[in-house]
Amino acid sequence: MVVHRLLTAALQVEQGAEPAKTPAGNKDVEELAEHINNKNRAAQRAQNLSIGLFQCLFFKERDPEIDPRCVADGIIYAIRDNGVLVFIPEYGVKGPAYMRNKEGRVVSAGPDGTCVWQTGSVRRYTDHIITTSGSGSATFRLFDHITVRISVLSTNCHADTLNLEVISNKPHRSAAPQLPSSQGRSQLVQEVVRLAEEAQEKAVQRPKLPREEREFQQSKAPNLYSILEEIRELALMDLETASRVCATTA
């Protein structure tokens, strides 16, 4: 942007037009460009974090083992030492899919394409990666379509992240039509917003609790605490008064 404005100002000077302001010096221009770059990087980081948050919220309440929306078609767009980077057009998700886990097992593909974890080794090449196990070898190439399962990885120290697991080396055949990544991401955000609004409406419809319940989570209905309090009060009474109270309450 700064370069374009400097070029426009230079063209105006060549055409004989007087500049509206005194041209800034090199130091001022450098500081301005650095400020704009910092703001641009901060905006991009905020956008990426926001997208990641909505994606995690969308998949967090879903069981990846049984929910069909947690299984999608992915495209390999980069090769790494211990896995691949996958792009999922349906949700606009990008992330790593590991071919070797921390236990040293590798992804092994069966005759039908189903992938399981087995003991073996991984060999990386420029445009593909090969896993070798007791069941044979499986090759994953750049731009191959594979089937991945999406789940949310939660830890106490870091924010939730998406976990991509390869479950088949063949493309995923979904019953629903595939949407462009922009539309898929938009529907994902709309679904999360809808669920949040429903939860907020349910919270508003709940009966207003008294102060004791809001602050101490204690209800006025008979509970263990109230029973123990009654026993304590009876223990402080003399026998004659306690027998009268018990007879009255009975």
N, C-alpha and C positions, 0 to 999 in steps of 0.2 A: 504494500500500500504506500509506504514511504517512497519507494522507487518510482511508482507511477506519479505521485504528486511532484517529485523533483523533476521528472521528465516533462510533465505538463508545464511547470514553471519555466523550465529551460526553453521550451517551444514558444511560450508567450514572450520571453525576453528576445528571442530571435525575431519574432514578428513585430518587435518594437513596442510591445505593451509594457506598461509599468507594473511591477509586482505589487500586489495589494499589501503585503507585509514585507518587512526586511528579511531576506533569506537567513535561515538559521545556520549556525556554524556546524562544523563536523561533529564536535562533541555533543551539541544539542540534538542533532539528528541521530547520533549513535544511541544516546540515552532514550530518545523517543522510540526508536526501533526496538531496543531491548525491552522497554515497558510494554509495547504492543505484543511482542513475542511471548512475554511472561503471561500476559492476560489471555492470549490465544491458547497457550498450553494449559493454563488453569481451566479454561472453559471446556477444552477437549477432555481433560481428566474428569471434570465434574459430569460431563455427558456420559463418559464410559462407566463411571461409578454408578450413575443413575440407571443406566441400562442394565448393568450387572445386578443391581438391587432388585429391579422389577423381575428380571429373569429368575433370581433365587426365590422371590416371593411366589412366583407362579408355580414353581416345581416343589417348593418346600412341603406343602400339604398333600402331595400326591405320592402314592406308593409306586416306586419305579418298577416293581416286580409285576404289578397287575394293571397299572394304568397305561393304556395304549398311547396316550399323549407324551409319555416319557420315552418312547422309542421313536427314532426318526432317522431319516437318511442323511448321511454326512459325506462330505467331499474332502479328500486328503489334499491339502495345499502346501504342505512342507514336511520334510523328513528330519527327525531328530535322532540322537544316539539311542535313546531308549523308547522311542515311540514316534507318533506323527501328530501334526496339527490338523484339526478337522474344522470345517465350516459347515454349519447346519442351516441351509437356506430357509427352512420352515419357520425357524425362530430367530434367525439372524445371530446365532450363537457361534463364537469361535473359541477354541480351547484345545488343550493337549489330550490325546488319547494314548495311554501308555501301553507299550507292547511287552514291557518287563516291569514287574512290581517289585516292592521292597524285599519280598521273600525270595527273589531270584527266579520266579516262575514267569513263563512267557505265554503269549496268546497263541494257541494252537487251533487251526481250523480243520473241521471234519469234512467228510465228503459232501455234506449238504451245506457247507459254509458256516455252520454253527461254531462259535469260538468258545474255548474253555481254557483255563489256566493249567499249564503243565510245566514240569521241569524241562529246561532247555536253554538255548542261547539265541542271541539277536545279532544280526550283522547288518550294518548300515551301508548303503551305497548312495550315489548322488541323487538318483531319481526313484529309489525304492528301498524297502527294508525287508529283510527275510528273517523269519523266526523258525527255529529248528527245535523239534522235540521228538519224543518217542513215537508220536503219531505221524511224523513226517515234517515237511517244511511248508510254510505259507508265505506268500509274497504280497506285499502291499505297496502299490505304485502311486506316484503322483497323479492326482485327479481321478483316482479310483473312487467309486461310490461304495460306501460300507454302511452297515447298520450299527447305530450306537444307542446305548441306554443313558438317559440323562438323570442324574440324581444330585442332591444338594449335600455338600460336605460341610458339616458344622464343627467348629472348634471353640474352645473357651478363650483362646488368645487372639483369634483373627475373625474377620467378617466371613460370612457364609460364601462359599464358592461352588460353582457347578463342577460336577465330576462326570466325565465322559468315558464310558466303557464300551469297548468293541464287543459286540455279541454276534456279529456275522460279517464275513468278508464279501458279502453280496449286497446289492442295493436293497433298501427297505421298500416293500410294496405296501403302501398304506391304502386303506379303503377311501380315505378322504383325499380330495384333490390338493395338490401342492400349491401353496401360495407364494408369491414373491416375498423376499426377505423383509422388505419394508412393510408389507401388509401383515405378515406373520408377527413381526415385532409390535405393530400397532394393535393387533388383536390380543397379544399377550399383555400389553399394558392395560387395555380396556378390561380384560378379565380380572386383573389384579385390582384395578380401581373399583370394579363392580363388587368383588368380594369384600373389599374394605368398607364400601358404603353399606352393604348388607350387615356387616358386623357392627358398624356404628349405629344403624337403625335398631338392631336388637339391643344394643347397650342403652339406647335412649328409652326403649319400651320397658326396660326393667323397672320394677317398683323402686321408689326412693327409699334407701335404707336409713335407719336411724344412725345417730352419731356413733354409738357403741359398735355397731356392725361395720361401719365404714372404717373406723380407726383401729379397732381391736379384733375385727372379724368374729365378733360374738353376737349371736342372735338372742332374742328375748325368749325363745322357746326353751323348754326344759333341756338342759344339757349336763354333761358331767361336771362342769365347773359349778353350776348352780346347785346341783345335788350335794357336792362336797361342801359348799358354803352353808347349806342347810344343816348338814351333819355337824359342822363346826359350831354353828350357833346353838344347836341342841346340846352339844357337849358342854357349853358354858352355862347352861341352865341347871337349876336344881331338879331333882327327880320329879317332884310334884308338878312343877310348871311344864317340864318336858312331856310328861304323860298327858296333860291337858292339851298341849299343842298337837301332839300326835293324834289324839282322839278327835280334835277339831278338823284336822286335815284329812283324816280317814273318812 
